[in-house]
């Protein structure tokens, strides 16, 4: 399939925005790229997922290395969780080749709604815990203690160094497995679940969760994209501008993230997730049941 200059330019601009917010929130950009390709360019869901999963590799390379340089990512934690995410990604990629499009849209919508609720419910929690030093005093579980999962980073918005102890290794592993399934199934890199899981269940500050997720999603996406390539689902004319756009946007996003406070990051996440959840469920209902919901901003 070929695309005209106007369409390719739109893909690049849209992917740049997606890469920016993906780096800002640690979710790879796939959460924004897939809706853009499906809702605005009206591409099939599986085509959009395949293009997104390849672009996630690019945005991880651009954003993940920057967060490592800033000493925000926890490399030891990323290596531990990536084992479970990779297994899930293999399973999710196989499912993506067989599930119907409307069902994939509904699954996507459930993830969006969960992410929006999680961000809204915990929007002020990180800043309060940083101020009180709670991240450094949480009791560790046996696995986290044996693996010496801990760390520290400098929070520019708070103007202080933040130390933390990782907890909940079992819960984090289980959710990382589900994140891998989401990555392969929906082309989102898995960060949509990993950021929330690390922040809510593993006592990890939001910005560390963002940086660590950004480091991990490239590996997860590489596993999934291999299966999409073998199945012939990747359109390289589509992948080029999307990957370039996400790389440019991700580079800009990493420069901004640590300057914002955690509550602001979660408010941005909440608004975007709720909007896209509505848009994607409307698309699913139209495809499966021919039910038309009001169009919002699109």
N, C-alpha and C positions, 0 to 999 in steps of 0.2 A: 504494500500500500504506500502511496506517495502523499505528501502534504504540501500545501502551498506556503509561501513565505509568511503570510499573515498568521496562519495556524501555527507554524513553527515559532514565530515570534511570541505569540500568545503563550505557547507552552513554556518558552524560556522565562518570560516574565512571571507567569504563574508559579513555575517551579522555583524561581528565585525567592518568591515570597514564602513558598512552602519550606524551602531549605532554611530560611531565616528563622521561622517559627519552630521548625524542627530542631534546630540547634539551640534555640532559646529555651525549649521545653524538654529536650532530650528524647524526642520521639521519632526522630529519623526523617520526618517530612512526608512519609507515606500516608499519614492520616489526612494530609492536606492535598497531596498529589492525586490520590485515587479519587476523591470527590471532584476535584477539578477536571480530571479527564473524563469522568462519568457524567457529571452534571452539566458541565459547560461545553465540553467537546463531544459529548454523547458517544463515547467509545464504549465497547463492551467491557463488562466488569473484569473479565479474565485478562483482556489485553491491558487494561489499566493497572491491574495488580502486577503483571509481569514487568511492565515498564517501571513501576514504582519500586519493585524489589531490587532492580539493577541500580536505580538512582540512589537507593539507600546506601549502597556500598560507597558511592562517591561522596555523599554527605557525611558518612561516618569517617572517611579518610580526612575530609576537610575539617570537620568539627572535633572529632575525637583527639587528634594530635594536638590541637590547640588547648584542649582542656587538660591534657597530660602536661603540656608545657606550663600551664598555670597551676599545676599541682592540685587540681580539683578532682580528677578521676582517681578512683581507687583500683589500681591494676590487679592487686591480689584478689579482691572481691570479684572483679570482672572475670578473671580466669575461672574462679569457682562456679559462678552462676552460668557461664557460657556453656559448660558441659551439658547442663539440663536444657538450655535454650536451643542448642544445636539439634538435640534429639527431637524436641518438639517441632522444630522447623522442617525436618524431614517428613514427619507425619502430616503436618499442615500442608506442605507442598503437594503431596499425593492427593489429599482431600480436595484441594483447589481445582484439580484437573477434572473432577467428577461431579461436584456439587452444582446445583442450578444457580443462576445468577441472582434471582430474587432472594434465595436463602442466604447467599453470601452477604447480600446487602443488609439483611436483618441481623446477622451475626455481627457485622461491622457496626451496626447501629447500637447494639447492646454494649459493645466495648466503648463506644463514644459516650453513651449515657452514663456508664459506670465511671469513666474518667472524669466527666463533668461533675458528677455528684461528689466524687472523692476530693477533687480540687476545691469545690465549694465548701465542703464540710470541714476541711483542714486548712483553710486559707490563712489563718493567723497563727497557727500552731508553731511553725518553724521559728518565726521571729521571737516568740515567747520562750521557746526552749533554748534558743541561742543565748538570749539575755540571761536566763537562769542557770545556764551551764548543764542542763539535763542530758544533753547528748553524750557528755563525757562520764556520766555516772550510772547509766543503765546497766543492769546485771546481764552478763553475757551467757548464752547457752554453751553447752559443752563443745559443740562443733566449731562455733565461732571463736571460742577461746583457744582451742587446739590449733586452728588455722591462723591465729593471731590477726583476726580481721578487725582492724581499727584504722584510724587515720586522722588527719588534720588538714585544714585549708584556710586561706585568708579570705574572709567575706568582705568585699569592698563596700557593699551597701551598709553592713553593720559596723565596718571599721575595726574589725577584730579578728584574731585567729580563733577558729572553731575546732575543737577536738571532739571525737565521737568514738563510741564503741559499737561494733556491729552485733545485733542480736537476731534471733529468729531465723537461723540458717535453714531449718527444715521448711518453714513457711515460704521463705524466699525462693528456695529451690523448686518447690511445687508450682509457685506462680510463674517462675522463669520457664518451666516446662510448658505451661499454658501460653506464655508469651511467645515461645518458639512456634507453637501451633498457629497462633494469630499471625505471626510473621509470614509463614509459608502460605497460609490460607488467604490472607488479605493484603499482603505486600506492604506491611507497616513497620517492619524491622523489629517488632516486639517491644519497643520502648513504651508503647501505650500502656502496657501492664507493668513493665519492670520499674519504671520511675515511681509509679504509685505504690508498688509492692515494697520497694526498698525504703521509701519514705514513711509508709504507714506501718509496716510490719517488721522492719529490720533496723529501726532507730538510725537511719541515715539521713542527714540533712538534704533538703530538696536539691540544692545545687550540686552536691556530690552525687546524688542519684542521677541527675541530668548528665553530668560529665561521664559517669561510669556507664550509663546506658548508651551514650553516644559512642563510646569506645567499643561496646559489645555488638551493636547492631550490624556493623559491617560484616562480622564473621557469620552471624545468623543469616543475613541476606545473601551472602555468597553461597551458602548451602542451598537455600531455596532457589536462587537464580539458576543454579546448575540443572535442577530438575525442570524448570521452565524452559531452559534452553534445549534440553534433550527432547522436550515435547513440542518444540517449534512454536512456542507461544510468545517469544520475544520479537517485537518489531523494532529493528535497529534504527530506522528512520525516526521513530518516536523516542527511543531511549537517548539519542544524542543530545537534543536540546533540553530534555528533562534533566539529564545528569549534569550538564553544564550549568543549568540554572540552579539546581539544588546545591552544587558546589559553591557557586558565588554567594548564594543566600546564606549557606551554613557558615562560611567564613565571616560574614558580617555579624551573624547571630552570636557567635562565640565571643565577639568583642563587646557585646552589650550585656550578656546574661548576668555576669557577676556584679554589674553595676546596679541592678534592680533588686529591690527587696523581695523576699519570698512571697509575701501576700500579693504583690503586684503580678508576679509570675503566675500565681494560681488564679487570679481574677482573669487574666488573659486566657488561660487555659480553659476556664469554665465557660466563658462566652463563646469561644471557638468550638468547643466540644458540643455544647447545646445546639448551636446553629447547624453544625454538620450532622448531628444526630437526627434532627428534624428533616433536613434535606434528604438524607439517605433513606430514612424510613418512608418518606413520600415517594421516592423513586421505587422502592421495593413494592409498595402497595399498588402503584401504577402498573408495574410489570406483571404482578401475580393476580391481582384482583380487579384491575382497571378502576381503582379508587383514586380520585384526584384530590390532594390536599392543597390549600392555598400556597402559592409560591412566595417565598420571602427573600427578597434581594437578589434574585437570580433570573 
